[in-house]
Amino acid sequence: ERVKSYRPWSNTPDGKWCTNCSSDDIGNYINISDMGTTLFIKKSYKDCRIMRNLGFTDSIWLQNEGCIPSEKIIIDLVRRFNRIIIFFDNDIVGQKQALKLASIFNEYFPDKTEAFWLPEKLNRDLNIKDPGEFVAKKGDKELKALLKKKGYLPNS
């Protein structure tokens, strides 16, 4: 059985998270469409849940921004979806890892996967790095409007 524990006050070299999950332990993977238009890949359950609440039901989450799924899973995902959006935090680590993961996916099927993050100005001015912080400070309608403006419409 897989377990992921959060230790907010940890000062150990292992950090705040302790897990026996692998890069192929992907949240919500079993619930996404067999074939779909757009898949969002998020870095946490919370961010995936927010996307699903907004109507973006084809959303999955990785164990962290550094996870790279196996070749088998990557190929499965790029075959099932017309477009894949790696939507990580708008900080340096999130941007770097989103670009890296999108590049790996595009090695299998070029130009099918793109990296996306919230505008950097939100992080700089309002300390908004992810959809959870965005919804808390600006509301879910604003987030949905931003994603629609970008062309990321929910599946029908």
ZIQUIHU-V780354 format. One record per run of one state. SS is the DSSP state (a for helix, b for strand, c for the rest). FROM is the first residue (numbers start at 1). LEN is the number of residues. If there is no record, write none. Layout:
ss/from/len
SS/FROM/LEN
SS/FROM/LEN
This chain:
ss/from/len
c/1/3
b/4/3
c/7/10
b/17/3
c/20/7
b/27/1
c/28/1
a/29/3
c/32/4
b/36/7
c/43/2
a/45/9
c/54/5
b/59/3
c/62/9
a/71/10
b/81/7
c/88/4
a/92/17
c/109/4
b/113/4
c/117/3
a/120/7
c/127/4
a/131/8
c/139/1
a/140/10
c/150/7
